[in-house]
Amino acid sequence: MEEKNIKKILKKYKELFLALENYDKTGELPYQRKRIDITLSAKTINKLKDIKEKTGKSISEIIEEKIEK
């Protein structure tokens, strides 16, 4: 394969190559999901449930969106 094509592929799929490099180090992909236990106040849980009903999104989706902003 020509070096020009290799560089083009590396540039186009840079994010995927970085994810695979990280997988080699950690054994985890950034797209994997994990279940965790957290403690929230009843007030916060009720707010999350209200947002869930209004948007139709899961609570985990709501939390991930807020954190990514």
C-alpha distances in whole Angstrom, upper triangle without the diagonal:
4,7,8,7,7,10,11,11,13,15,16,17,18,21,20,18,21,23,21,22,25,26,25,27,30,29,30,28,29,30,32,36,39,42,45,48,50,53,54,58,59,59,55,55,57,55,52,54,55,52,50,53,52,49,48,45,45,47,43,42,44,44,40,41,43,41,38,40
4,5,5,6,9,10,11,12,14,16,17,18,21,21,19,22,24,23,23,26,27,26,29,31,31,32,29,30,31,34,37,40,44,46,50,51,54,55,58,60,60,56,56,58,56,53,55,56,52,51,54,53,49,49,46,46,48,44,43,45,45,41,41,44,42,38,40
4,5,5,6,9,10,10,12,14,15,16,19,19,17,19,22,21,21,24,25,24,27,29,29,30,28,29,30,32,36,39,42,44,48,49,52,53,56,58,58,54,54,56,54,51,53,54,51,50,53,52,48,48,45,45,46,43,41,43,43,39,39,42,39,36,38
4,5,5,6,9,10,11,12,14,15,19,19,17,20,23,22,22,25,26,26,28,31,31,31,28,29,30,32,36,39,43,44,48,49,52,53,56,58,57,53,53,55,53,50,52,53,49,49,51,50,47,47,44,44,45,42,40,42,42,38,38,40,39,35,37
4,5,5,6,9,10,10,12,14,17,17,15,18,21,20,20,24,25,24,27,29,29,29,26,27,27,30,34,37,40,42,46,47,50,51,54,56,55,52,51,53,51,48,50,51,47,46,49,48,44,44,41,42,43,40,38,40,40,36,36,39,37,34,35
4,5,5,6,9,10,11,11,15,14,12,15,18,17,17,20,21,21,23,26,26,26,23,24,25,28,31,34,38,40,43,45,48,49,52,54,53,50,49,52,50,46,48,50,46,45,48,47,44,43,40,40,42,38,36,39,38,35,35,37,35,32,34
4,5,5,6,8,10,10,14,14,12,14,17,17,17,20,22,21,23,26,26,26,23,24,25,28,31,34,38,39,43,44,47,48,51,53,52,48,48,51,48,45,47,49,45,44,47,46,42,42,40,40,41,37,36,38,37,33,33,36,34,30,32
4,6,5,6,9,10,13,14,13,15,18,18,18,21,22,23,25,27,27,26,23,23,24,27,31,34,37,39,43,43,47,47,50,52,51,47,47,49,47,44,46,47,43,42,45,44,40,40,38,38,39,36,34,36,36,32,32,34,33,29,31
4,5,5,6,8,11,11,10,13,15,15,16,19,19,20,22,24,24,23,20,21,21,24,28,31,34,36,40,41,44,45,48,50,49,45,45,47,45,42,44,45,41,40,43,42,38,38,35,36,37,34,32,34,34,30,30,33,31,28,30
4,6,5,5,9,9,7,10,13,12,13,16,17,17,19,21,22,21,19,19,20,23,26,29,33,34,38,39,42,43,46,48,48,44,44,46,44,41,43,44,40,40,43,42,38,38,35,35,36,33,31,33,33,29,29,31,29,26,28
4,6,5,9,10,9,11,14,15,15,17,19,20,21,23,24,23,20,19,20,23,27,30,33,35,38,39,42,42,45,47,46,43,43,45,43,40,42,43,39,38,41,40,37,37,34,34,35,32,30,32,32,28,27,30,28,24,26
4,6,8,9,10,12,14,15,16,18,19,20,22,24,24,22,19,18,19,22,25,28,32,34,37,38,41,41,44,46,45,41,41,43,41,38,40,41,37,36,39,38,34,34,32,32,33,30,28,30,30,26,26,29,27,23,25
4,6,5,6,9,10,11,12,14,15,17,19,20,20,18,15,15,15,19,22,25,29,31,34,35,38,39,42,43,43,39,39,41,39,36,38,39,36,34,37,37,33,33,30,30,31,28,26,28,28,24,24,27,25,22,24
4,5,5,6,9,10,10,12,14,15,17,18,19,17,15,14,15,19,22,25,28,30,33,34,37,38,41,43,42,38,38,41,39,36,38,39,36,35,38,37,34,34,30,30,31,28,26,28,27,24,24,26,24,21,23
4,6,5,6,9,10,11,12,14,16,16,17,15,12,11,12,15,18,21,25,26,30,30,33,34,37,39,39,35,35,37,35,32,34,35,32,31,34,34,30,30,27,27,27,24,22,24,24,20,20,22,20,17,20
4,5,5,6,9,10,10,12,14,15,15,13,10,10,11,14,17,20,24,26,29,30,34,34,38,39,39,36,35,38,36,33,34,36,33,31,35,34,31,30,27,27,27,24,22,25,24,21,21,24,22,19,22
4,5,5,6,9,10,11,13,14,14,14,11,12,13,16,19,22,26,27,31,32,36,37,40,42,42,38,38,40,39,35,38,39,36,35,38,38,34,34,30,30,30,27,26,28,27,23,24,27,24,22,25
4,5,5,6,9,10,11,12,13,12,10,10,12,15,18,20,24,25,29,30,33,34,37,40,40,36,36,38,37,34,36,38,34,33,37,37,33,33,29,29,29,25,24,26,25,21,23,25,22,19,22
4,5,5,6,9,10,10,10,9,6,7,9,11,15,17,20,22,26,27,30,31,35,37,37,33,33,36,34,31,33,35,32,31,34,34,31,30,27,26,26,22,21,24,23,19,20,23,20,18,21
4,5,5,6,9,10,9,9,7,9,11,12,16,18,22,24,27,29,33,34,38,39,40,36,36,38,37,34,36,38,35,33,37,37,34,33,29,28,28,25,24,27,26,22,24,26,24,21,25
4,5,5,7,9,10,10,10,11,14,15,18,20,24,25,28,30,33,35,38,41,41,37,37,40,39,35,38,40,37,36,39,39,36,35,32,30,30,27,26,29,27,24,25,27,24,22,26
4,5,5,6,8,7,7,9,12,13,16,17,20,21,25,26,30,31,35,37,38,34,34,37,35,32,35,37,34,33,36,37,34,33,29,28,28,24,24,26,24,21,23,24,21,20,23
4,5,5,5,5,6,8,11,11,14,15,19,20,24,26,29,31,35,37,38,34,33,37,36,32,34,37,34,32,36,37,33,32,29,27,27,23,23,26,24,21,24,25,23,21,25
4,6,6,8,9,12,15,14,18,18,22,23,27,29,32,34,38,40,41,37,37,40,39,36,38,40,38,36,40,40,37,36,33,31,31,27,27,30,28,25,27,29,26,25,28
4,6,8,10,12,15,15,18,18,21,22,25,27,30,33,36,39,40,36,36,39,38,35,37,40,37,36,40,40,37,36,33,31,30,26,27,29,27,24,27,28,25,24,27
4,5,8,10,13,12,14,14,18,18,22,23,27,29,33,35,36,33,32,36,35,32,34,37,34,33,36,37,35,34,30,28,27,23,24,27,24,21,24,26,22,22,25
4,7,10,12,11,13,13,16,18,21,24,27,30,33,35,37,33,32,36,35,32,33,36,34,32,36,37,34,33,29,27,26,23,24,26,24,22,25,26,23,23,26
4,7,8,7,10,10,14,15,19,21,25,27,30,32,33,30,29,32,32,28,30,33,30,29,32,33,30,29,25,23,23,19,20,23,21,18,21,23,20,19,23
4,5,5,9,11,15,17,20,22,26,27,31,32,33,30,29,32,31,27,29,31,29,27,30,31,28,27,23,22,22,18,18,21,19,16,19,21,18,17,21
4,6,8,10,14,16,19,20,24,25,28,30,31,27,26,29,28,24,26,29,26,24,28,28,25,25,21,19,19,16,15,18,16,13,15,17,15,13,17
4,7,10,13,16,19,21,24,25,28,30,30,26,25,28,27,23,25,27,24,22,26,26,23,22,18,17,18,14,13,16,16,12,14,17,15,14,17
4,7,10,13,17,19,22,23,27,28,29,26,24,27,26,23,24,27,24,22,25,27,24,22,19,17,17,13,14,17,16,13,16,18,16,16,20
4,7,10,13,15,19,20,24,25,26,22,21,24,23,19,21,24,21,19,23,24,21,20,16,14,14,10,11,14,13,11,14,16,15,15,19
4,6,10,12,16,18,22,23,24,21,20,23,23,19,21,24,22,20,23,25,23,21,18,15,14,11,13,15,14,12,16,17,16,17,20
4,7,10,13,15,19,20,22,19,17,20,21,17,18,22,21,18,22,24,22,20,17,14,13,10,13,15,13,13,17,18,16,18,21
4,6,10,13,16,18,20,17,15,19,20,17,18,22,21,19,22,24,23,22,19,15,13,11,14,15,13,13,17,17,16,18,21
4,7,10,13,15,17,15,13,17,18,16,17,21,20,19,22,24,23,22,20,16,13,12,16,16,14,15,19,18,17,20,22
4,6,10,12,14,12,11,15,16,14,16,19,19,18,21,23,22,22,19,16,13,12,15,15,12,14,17,16,15,18,21
4,7,9,12,10,10,13,14,13,15,18,18,18,21,23,23,23,20,17,14,14,17,16,14,16,19,17,17,20,22
4,6,8,6,6,10,11,10,12,15,15,16,18,20,21,21,19,16,13,13,16,15,12,16,18,16,16,19,20
4,5,5,6,9,10,11,12,14,16,17,19,20,21,22,20,18,15,16,19,16,15,18,20,18,18,22,22
4,5,5,6,9,10,10,12,14,15,16,18,20,20,19,17,14,16,19,17,16,19,21,19,20,24,24
4,5,5,6,9,10,11,13,14,16,17,18,19,19,17,14,17,19,16,15,19,20,17,19,22,22
4,5,5,6,9,10,11,12,14,15,16,17,16,15,11,13,15,12,11,15,16,14,15,19,19
4,5,5,6,9,10,10,12,14,15,16,14,12,9,12,14,12,11,15,16,15,16,20,20
4,5,5,6,9,10,11,12,14,15,15,13,11,14,16,13,14,17,18,16,19,22,22
4,5,5,6,9,10,11,12,14,13,13,10,13,14,11,12,15,15,13,16,19,19
4,5,5,6,9,10,10,11,10,9,6,9,11,8,9,12,12,11,14,17,17
4,5,5,6,9,10,10,10,9,7,11,12,10,12,15,15,15,17,20,20
4,5,5,6,9,10,11,11,10,14,14,11,13,16,16,15,18,20,20
4,5,5,6,8,8,9,8,11,11,8,11,13,12,12,15,17,17
4,6,5,5,5,6,6,10,9,8,11,13,13,13,16,18,18
4,6,5,8,9,10,13,13,11,14,17,16,17,20,21,21
4,6,8,11,11,15,13,11,15,17,15,16,19,20,20
4,5,9,10,13,10,9,13,14,12,14,17,18,17
4,7,9,12,10,10,13,15,14,16,18,19,19
4,6,8,6,7,10,11,10,13,15,16,17
4,5,5,6,9,10,11,13,15,16,17
4,5,5,6,9,10,11,12,14,16
4,5,5,6,9,10,11,12,15
4,5,5,6,9,10,11,13
4,6,5,6,9,10,11
4,5,5,6,9,10
4,5,5,6,9
4,5,5,6
4,6,5
4,5
4
